[in-house]
């Protein structure tokens, strides 16, 4: 069973200019999953005027393992992205670097992404680009007001996301949600009061494109932290229903909020997420975790 989650920050793509005609660049990213395998994404690009081949190599910290990608062919001016599985220690915790190199006949380019392994405390849903595990998915947003007349109040480890956590959270400008603010409450239990801060993370599949919401995240009835969420692709409200896009697809994002140790306690704790302005957001997963 996987006990760690992987986060990265992408660095800028370094470029190696060997001559006027041969030019390779590389980028590196890595993403988290809720299962045993994380992924690294390796991109190779060329500005050469003729077709070429590139060999990609992914380097990972000690204790991690990776399946190396095969060599790829690149047409003139082409960029290709390859996703490879990365396995991390089940009890891993800490930071490291994921490095991607792209080597061609005349150039080699390297890029690195800082990665950290965090310990999950609570997880609702899976980080999988899907809302299938949540209530009302994939497109029954119009039934929110009747299904959740008092909004979502979810206890981790007890309630079922398929019936207890809506895939979509309306904002005050959404008439189908009653044109009001909505609060989702995530309750979770701790065996003892932590000595270090925890982090609330919302992995969002999408937000409304023209009027994304501002949310307030509050712990145990305290003052909330307001966060303006980024504009999304606007198709998250029906993502996965097999129908054509009406917007720009989806634009996933991640929001982290520190939960101070001093405000956490043994027993039940509660995080309240309120849409204070704007329109809807769609969840991929939510969780409480310890960051390194």
C-alpha positions in Angstrom: 0.0 0.0 0.0 1.4 3.4 -1.0 1.9 5.7 2.0 3.6 8.6 0.3 2.6 11.3 -2.2 5.0 13.0 -4.6 5.0 16.8 -5.4 7.3 18.6 -7.7 8.0 22.1 -8.9 9.0 22.3 -12.6 12.1 24.2 -13.3 12.6 26.1 -16.5 13.6 24.1 -19.5 17.4 24.4 -20.0 18.5 24.5 -23.6 21.8 23.5 -25.2 22.8 25.3 -28.4 25.4 23.3 -30.3 25.3 24.9 -33.7 22.9 26.9 -35.8 21.2 23.7 -37.0 21.1 21.4 -34.0 19.2 22.4 -30.9 17.6 20.2 -28.2 15.7 21.1 -25.1 14.3 19.1 -22.2 11.8 19.6 -19.5 11.0 17.5 -16.4 7.9 17.2 -14.2 6.5 14.6 -11.8 3.1 14.1 -10.5 1.5 12.2 -7.6 -1.0 9.3 -7.7 -2.8 7.7 -4.8 -1.4 4.3 -5.7 2.1 2.8 -5.5 3.4 4.5 -8.7 4.1 8.1 -9.2 5.0 9.4 -12.7 7.7 11.5 -14.3 7.1 13.4 -17.5 10.0 13.9 -19.8 9.8 16.2 -22.8 12.3 16.4 -25.6 12.1 19.1 -28.3 14.3 20.0 -31.2 14.7 23.1 -33.3 16.7 21.3 -35.9 15.8 21.6 -39.6 15.7 17.9 -40.2 14.4 14.8 -38.4 16.5 13.5 -35.5 16.4 10.9 -32.7 16.6 11.6 -29.0 17.4 9.3 -26.1 15.6 10.2 -22.9 16.9 9.2 -19.5 15.2 9.8 -16.1 17.2 10.0 -13.0 15.6 9.5 -9.6 16.9 9.6 -5.9 18.3 6.6 -4.2 15.6 4.1 -3.2 13.3 5.1 -6.0 13.0 3.1 -9.2 12.0 4.1 -12.8 11.4 2.4 -16.1 13.5 4.2 -18.6 11.8 5.3 -21.8 12.8 4.1 -25.2 14.5 6.3 -27.8 12.1 8.6 -29.7 12.1 10.0 -33.2 11.6 13.7 -33.6 10.6 15.5 -36.8 12.1 18.9 -37.5 10.8 21.3 -34.9 8.9 18.6 -33.0 8.4 18.2 -29.3 7.3 14.9 -27.7 6.4 14.1 -24.1 6.8 10.7 -22.6 5.3 9.6 -19.2 7.2 6.9 -17.3 6.3 5.2 -14.0 8.3 6.0 -10.9 8.1 3.9 -7.8 8.9 5.4 -4.4 9.4 3.8 -1.0 6.2 2.9 0.7 7.3 4.8 3.8 9.2 7.4 2.0 9.4 11.0 3.3 11.6 13.9 2.4 12.9 15.6 -0.7 14.9 14.7 -3.8 15.4 15.6 -7.5 14.0 14.0 -10.6 16.3 14.7 -13.6 15.5 14.3 -17.3 18.1 14.3 -20.0 17.5 14.3 -23.8 20.5 13.3 -25.9 20.7 13.6 -29.6 23.4 13.2 -32.2 24.8 16.7 -31.7 23.4 17.9 -28.3 22.3 16.9 -24.8 19.9 18.9 -22.7 19.1 18.3 -19.0 16.3 19.5 -16.7 15.5 18.8 -13.1 12.4 19.0 -10.9 12.5 19.2 -7.2 10.3 16.5 -5.7 9.1 15.9 -2.2 7.4 12.9 -0.6 4.7 13.7 1.9 2.8 11.5 4.4 -1.0 11.3 3.9 -3.1 11.6 7.0 -6.5 11.6 5.2 -7.4 11.1 1.6 -10.7 11.5 -0.1 -10.8 10.5 -3.7 -7.8 9.6 -6.0 -5.5 11.9 -7.9 -6.4 10.4 -11.2 -7.9 13.1 -13.4 -11.4 11.7 -12.8 -14.5 12.6 -10.7 -15.9 9.1 -10.9 -15.5 8.3 -7.2 -17.6 11.3 -6.1 -21.4 12.0 -5.8 -23.2 13.5 -8.8 -20.3 12.7 -11.1 -19.9 13.3 -14.0 -22.5 15.9 -14.8 -25.4 15.9 -12.4 -24.6 19.4 -11.0 -28.2 20.5 -11.3 -29.1 18.0 -8.6 -26.7 19.5 -6.1 -29.3 21.6 -4.2 -31.7 18.7 -3.7 -29.0 16.1 -3.0 -27.0 18.3 -0.5 -29.5 20.8 0.9 -27.2 21.5 3.8 -24.0 21.3 1.8 -21.4 18.6 2.2 -20.4 17.4 5.7 -18.0 14.5 5.3 -16.2 12.4 7.9 -13.1 10.7 6.6 -13.0 7.0 7.3 -16.8 6.8 7.9 -18.6 8.4 4.9 -18.5 7.2 1.3 -17.3 9.7 -1.3 -19.7 8.2 -3.8 -22.6 9.5 -1.8 -21.1 12.0 0.7 -18.8 14.2 -1.3 -20.0 16.1 -4.3 -17.7 16.3 -7.3 -18.6 19.9 -7.8 -18.9 22.8 -5.3 -21.1 25.7 -6.4 -20.2 29.3 -6.0 -22.5 32.3 -5.2 -23.1 33.2 -8.8 -24.3 29.7 -9.7 -28.1 29.8 -10.0 -28.3 26.0 -10.1 -26.7 26.0 -6.6 -29.1 28.5 -5.2 -27.0 31.6 -5.8 -25.3 31.6 -2.4 -22.1 30.6 -0.7 -21.5 26.9 -0.1 -19.3 25.2 2.6 -17.9 21.7 2.3 -16.7 20.4 5.7 -14.1 17.7 5.9 -13.9 16.1 9.4 -10.9 13.9 10.3 -9.6 12.2 13.5 -6.1 12.4 14.9 -4.9 9.9 17.5 -2.9 12.7 19.2 -2.2 16.3 18.7 0.6 16.7 16.1 3.8 18.5 17.0 4.3 19.8 13.4 2.0 21.6 11.0 -0.2 19.6 8.6 -1.4 20.7 5.2 -4.8 20.7 3.6 -4.6 20.0 -0.1 -7.3 20.2 -2.8 -6.3 18.7 -6.1 -8.8 20.4 -8.4 -9.8 18.9 -11.8 -11.1 22.3 -13.0 -12.7 25.6 -12.2 -15.1 27.8 -14.1 -13.2 29.7 -16.7 -14.8 33.2 -16.7 -15.4 33.6 -13.0 -13.4 31.1 -10.9 -14.2 31.1 -7.2 -12.5 32.6 -4.3 -12.5 30.1 -1.4 -12.0 30.4 2.3 -10.4 27.5 4.1 -10.8 27.4 7.9 -9.6 25.0 10.6 -11.7 24.1 13.6 -13.9 27.2 13.4 -11.0 29.6 13.2 -10.5 32.4 10.8 -10.4 31.3 7.2 -7.6 31.9 4.7 -9.0 33.3 1.4 -7.6 32.0 -1.8 -8.5 33.1 -5.4 -8.5 30.0 -7.5 -7.1 30.2 -11.1 -9.4 30.2 -14.1 -10.0 26.7 -15.5 -11.0 25.3 -18.8 -14.7 25.3 -17.9 -15.5 21.7 -19.0 -14.9 20.1 -15.6 -18.6 20.2 -14.7 -19.3 17.5 -17.2 -15.8 15.9 -17.6 -16.1 12.2 -18.3 -19.6 12.2 -19.7 -18.5 11.5 -23.3 -19.9 14.8 -24.6 -17.9 17.3 -26.6 -16.1 20.1 -24.8 -18.0 23.4 -24.6 -15.1 25.3 -23.2 -11.3 24.8 -23.3 -11.3 21.4 -21.6 -9.9 21.2 -18.1 -7.1 23.0 -16.3 -6.2 21.1 -13.2 -4.6 23.0 -10.2 -3.5 22.3 -6.7 -4.2 24.4 -3.6 -2.4 23.9 -0.3 -3.3 25.5 3.1 -1.2 25.1 6.2 -3.0 23.7 9.2 -1.0 25.0 12.3 -0.2 22.3 14.8 -1.3 24.7 17.6 -4.8 24.6 16.2 -5.0 20.9 15.8 -6.1 18.5 18.5 -6.4 14.9 19.4 -9.8 13.5 18.3 -12.0 15.1 15.6 -10.8 18.2 13.6 -12.7 19.9 10.8 -11.6 21.9 7.7 -14.3 24.1 6.2 -14.0 25.1 2.5 -16.3 27.9 1.5 -16.9 29.5 -1.9 -17.1 33.1 -0.9 -17.4 34.5 -4.5 -17.4 33.5 -8.1 -18.5 30.2 -9.6 -17.9 26.5 -9.3 -14.9 24.2 -8.7 -14.6 20.5 -9.4 -12.6 18.1 -7.2 -10.1 15.4 -8.3 -9.2 14.7 -4.6 -8.8 16.3 -1.2 -6.5 15.4 1.6 -4.7 16.2 4.8 -1.0 15.4 4.8 2.4 16.1 6.4 4.9 17.8 4.2 8.6 17.4 4.6 
